Amino acid sequence: MRGRTPATTYTPMSEAGSSRLRKALFFSAMSAMCYNPLCRTFGQRLKEKGKKSIVVIGAIMTKLLYLMFGILRSGKPFNPSHLQSLEIA
């Protein structure tokens, strides 16, 4: 067993939780890797470190989830230049 999810083989993405949410985030992450410059550079940085593609997609899924939560919590519109200033610092 790995964590709380029993599995016979190791998979980098847990299958616990909502499959509909996971599927929506997965396809959003795939699109963000191609069209969102922030996610594209984040994904390229992870690939340069030798991460597998599925791990990179999972990391972008998490990043998108945190971005959405932050936008909803703050009530402010998305500002990509704000994120770029945070990543540089």
C-alpha positions as CSV (number, residue, x, y, z in Angstrom):
1,M,0.0,0.0,0.0
2,R,1.1,3.5,-0.7
3,G,-0.6,6.1,1.5
4,R,-4.3,5.4,1.8
5,T,-4.9,4.1,-1.7
6,P,-4.2,0.4,-2.1
7,A,-2.6,-0.4,-5.5
8,T,-0.7,-3.3,-6.9
9,T,1.5,-1.0,-9.0
10,Y,2.7,2.5,-8.2
11,T,0.9,5.3,-10.1
12,P,1.9,8.9,-9.7
13,M,-1.7,10.1,-9.7
14,S,-4.1,8.9,-6.9
15,E,-7.5,7.7,-8.0
16,A,-9.1,8.8,-4.8
17,G,-11.6,11.6,-4.9
18,S,-13.9,12.9,-7.6
19,S,-13.2,11.3,-11.0
20,R,-15.2,14.1,-12.7
21,L,-13.0,16.8,-11.1
22,R,-9.8,14.9,-11.9
23,K,-10.8,14.4,-15.5
24,A,-11.7,18.1,-15.9
25,L,-8.4,19.2,-14.3
26,F,-6.5,16.7,-16.4
27,F,-7.8,18.1,-19.7
28,S,-7.4,21.6,-18.4
29,A,-3.8,20.9,-17.5
30,M,-3.1,19.4,-21.0
31,S,-4.5,22.6,-22.6
32,A,-2.6,24.8,-20.2
33,M,0.7,23.1,-21.1
34,C,0.1,24.2,-24.7
35,Y,-1.5,27.6,-24.4
36,N,-0.8,29.1,-20.9
37,P,2.7,30.6,-20.8
38,L,3.0,30.3,-17.0
39,C,2.1,26.6,-17.1
40,R,4.2,26.0,-20.1
41,T,7.4,27.3,-18.4
42,F,6.5,25.4,-15.2
43,G,6.1,22.2,-17.2
44,Q,9.3,22.7,-19.1
45,R,11.2,23.3,-15.9
46,L,9.9,20.1,-14.4
47,K,10.7,18.1,-17.6
48,E,14.3,19.5,-17.5
49,K,14.5,18.0,-14.0
50,G,13.7,14.6,-15.5
51,K,10.1,14.3,-14.4
52,K,7.8,12.0,-16.4
53,S,5.0,13.5,-18.4
54,I,2.2,12.3,-16.2
55,V,4.0,13.8,-13.1
56,V,4.2,17.1,-15.0
57,I,0.5,17.0,-15.8
58,G,-0.3,16.2,-12.2
59,A,1.8,19.2,-11.0
60,I,0.1,21.5,-13.4
61,M,-3.3,20.1,-12.3
62,T,-2.4,21.1,-8.7
63,K,-1.1,24.5,-9.8
64,L,-4.4,25.2,-11.6
65,L,-6.4,24.1,-8.6
66,Y,-4.5,26.4,-6.3
67,L,-4.9,29.3,-8.9
68,M,-8.7,28.7,-9.1
69,F,-9.0,28.6,-5.3
70,G,-7.0,31.8,-4.9
71,I,-9.1,33.6,-7.4
72,L,-12.3,32.5,-5.8
73,R,-11.0,33.4,-2.3
74,S,-9.7,36.8,-3.2
75,G,-12.5,37.8,-5.5
76,K,-10.0,39.5,-7.8
77,P,-9.6,38.6,-11.5
78,F,-6.7,36.6,-12.7
79,N,-3.6,38.7,-13.3
80,P,-0.7,36.7,-14.9
81,S,1.8,39.5,-14.4
82,H,1.3,39.2,-10.6
83,L,2.2,35.5,-10.8
84,Q,5.3,36.2,-12.9
85,S,6.6,38.6,-10.3
86,L,6.0,36.0,-7.6
87,E,7.9,33.3,-9.5
88,I,10.9,35.5,-10.1
89,A,11.2,36.4,-6.4
